């Protein structure tokens, strides 16, 4: 089922984990003509949905830069459940929406925030994602840096960008090690927490923080991801 609302289209997609939902924000050029260089598919985290501020900021900013944004709601959210299922079930839901994402035509960049970022990393190679965008990647549980999940970032097999809040308790930017050529790059949103919220005393506004995030992603997409792969000619 597909419905259209102003600047977006909402599509329900059947998966082996249950019905999922895609909210499409189509790319437009300066004259308003539809067209896209990429589809950026973004999944939500385990504690919330597509209303997250970072997802909404990208959906608002990127269509003007020739990128269609697809916000993907996992079946558990569509069903109204409060707790996310196991990672394997999340991966199943993501795999189920991929044909609809790919059918749009342009290359698909897989992405998401928090748990959604992990799903995108784990499935990128098998699904044929062009690249991965990991927002607020949960590098480790808060206070437990020894339980690193960096292997998921290192195993994407495609260009990968991490955008991380400077004060994210699930992993601050300095805790990542993206220096190895051909692995992943990282962009910091100063003072941001796991949801990219910034405290009032930070000396920067919430709008400015989200502007930093969208600028980092826009720049990465406009350069075809090359600055995350320094060994690529």
C-alpha positions in Angstrom: 0.0 0.0 0.0 1.3 3.5 -0.9 0.0 6.9 0.2 1.2 10.3 -0.8 1.5 13.3 1.6 2.8 16.7 0.3 6.6 16.2 -0.1 6.6 12.5 0.9 5.2 9.1 -0.1 4.6 6.4 2.5 4.8 2.7 1.3 4.1 -0.4 3.3 6.3 -3.4 2.4 5.8 -7.0 3.5 8.9 -8.8 5.0 9.5 -12.1 6.7 9.5 -10.2 10.0 6.1 -8.5 9.3 5.0 -5.4 7.5 7.6 -2.6 7.4 7.1 1.0 6.2 9.1 3.3 4.0 8.6 7.1 4.0 10.1 8.5 0.8 11.4 12.0 0.5 12.2 12.3 -3.2 15.1 14.2 -4.6 14.5 17.4 -6.5 16.8 19.7 -8.4 16.8 23.5 -8.4 13.7 23.6 -10.6 11.8 21.1 -8.6 12.2 18.3 -11.1 12.5 14.8 -9.5 15.8 13.1 -9.9 18.3 11.4 -7.6 22.0 10.5 -7.6 21.5 8.1 -4.7 18.8 6.7 -2.4 19.8 7.1 1.2 18.0 4.5 3.2 17.9 5.2 7.0 16.7 2.9 9.7 15.9 4.0 13.2 17.3 2.9 16.6 16.1 0.4 19.1 14.6 3.1 21.4 12.7 5.2 18.9 11.4 5.6 15.4 11.9 7.8 12.3 11.0 10.9 14.3 14.6 11.1 15.5 16.1 14.5 15.0 19.1 13.3 12.9 16.9 11.3 10.5 14.4 14.1 10.1 17.2 16.6 9.5 18.7 14.5 6.7 15.3 13.9 5.2 14.7 17.7 5.1 18.2 18.7 3.8 19.3 16.1 1.3 16.6 16.0 -1.4 17.7 19.5 -2.5 21.1 18.0 -3.1 19.9 15.3 -5.5 19.5 12.5 -2.9 16.2 10.7 -2.2 15.9 9.8 1.5 14.0 6.7 2.5 13.2 6.5 6.2 12.6 2.8 7.1 10.4 1.7 10.0 11.1 -1.8 11.2 8.2 -4.2 11.5 8.3 -4.1 15.3 7.6 -0.3 15.2 4.9 -0.7 12.6 3.2 -3.3 14.9 3.3 -0.8 17.8 5.7 -2.8 19.9 7.9 -1.0 22.5 10.9 -3.3 22.5 13.1 -4.1 19.5 13.6 -7.8 18.6 16.9 -9.6 18.3 19.5 -8.3 15.8 18.8 -11.3 13.4 15.1 -10.2 13.3 16.1 -6.6 12.6 18.4 -7.8 9.8 15.5 -9.8 8.3 13.2 -6.8 8.3 15.9 -4.7 6.6 16.5 -7.4 3.9 12.8 -7.5 3.3 12.6 -3.8 2.4 15.7 -3.8 0.2 14.0 -4.8 -3.1 11.7 -1.8 -2.7 14.7 0.5 -2.0 16.6 -0.9 -5.0 13.6 -0.6 -7.3 13.8 3.2 -7.1 16.7 3.0 -9.5 19.7 5.0 -8.2 22.4 3.3 -6.1 21.3 2.7 -2.5 23.4 3.9 0.4 22.4 1.9 3.5 22.3 3.7 6.8 20.7 4.3 10.1 21.1 5.5 13.6 22.3 3.4 16.5 20.9 -0.1 16.2 19.8 0.8 12.6 23.4 1.7 11.8 24.5 -1.8 13.0 21.9 -3.4 10.8 23.2 -1.4 7.8 26.8 -2.4 8.5 26.0 -6.1 8.9 24.0 -6.4 5.7 25.7 -4.0 3.3 27.9 -6.4 1.4 25.3 -9.1 0.9 22.6 -6.6 -0.3 24.9 -4.6 -2.6 24.8 -1.3 -0.8 26.9 1.4 -2.5 28.1 2.7 0.9 27.1 2.9 4.6 26.2 5.9 6.7 26.4 5.1 10.4 24.8 7.7 12.7 25.4 7.5 16.4 27.1 4.1 16.0 26.9 2.2 19.4 30.6 1.3 19.5 30.1 -0.3 22.9 27.6 -0.3 25.7 27.9 2.8 28.0 30.8 2.3 30.4 32.0 -0.9 28.8 34.6 0.0 26.1 36.0 -3.5 26.2 32.8 -4.8 24.5 33.6 -3.2 21.1 31.5 -3.6 18.1 34.0 -2.1 15.7 34.2 -5.3 13.8 30.8 -4.5 12.3 32.2 -1.2 10.9 35.4 -2.9 9.6 33.3 -5.6 7.9 31.0 -3.5 5.8 33.0 -4.1 2.6 32.0 -0.6 1.2 32.9 3.0 1.9 31.5 3.9 5.3 31.0 7.2 7.2 30.4 7.4 11.0 28.8 10.6 12.3 29.1 10.7 16.0 28.3 13.0 18.8 31.3 14.4 20.8 29.7 13.3 24.1 28.1 10.0 23.0 28.3 7.5 25.9 28.1 4.7 23.4 31.4 5.7 21.9 33.0 9.1 21.6 34.8 10.0 18.3 38.3 9.5 19.8 37.4 5.9 20.7 37.1 4.9 17.0 40.1 4.0 15.0 39.3 4.9 11.4 42.9 5.6 10.4 43.5 2.4 8.5 43.2 3.2 4.7 40.1 1.6 3.1 38.1 1.2 6.3 35.8 4.0 7.4 35.8 7.7 8.1 34.3 9.7 11.0 32.7 13.1 11.4 32.1 14.6 14.8 29.1 16.7 16.0 30.7 18.6 18.9 28.9 18.2 22.3 26.3 15.9 20.8 25.0 13.0 22.8 23.7 9.7 21.4 20.7 11.5 19.9 22.8 14.5 18.8 21.2 16.7 21.4 23.6 19.5 22.7 23.4 21.0 26.1 22.5 24.7 26.4 25.9 25.5 28.0 27.7 24.1 24.9 27.9 27.5 23.2 26.2 26.1 20.1 22.6 25.7 19.2 20.7 22.5 18.3 20.1 23.9 14.8 23.9 24.4 14.4 24.6 20.9 15.6 22.2 19.4 13.1 23.7 21.7 10.4 27.1 20.1 11.2 25.6 16.7 10.7 23.9 17.4 7.5 26.9 19.2 6.0 29.1 16.2 6.8 26.8 13.8 5.1 26.1 16.1 2.1 29.9 16.6 1.6 30.5 12.8 1.8 27.8 12.0 -0.7 28.9 14.8 -3.1 32.5 13.4 -3.3 31.2 9.8 -4.0 32.7 8.7 -0.6 36.3 9.0 -1.8 37.6 10.8 1.3 36.7 7.7 3.4 38.9 5.6 1.2 42.3 7.3 1.1 44.0 4.5 -0.8 41.5 4.7 -3.7 42.9 6.6 -6.7 
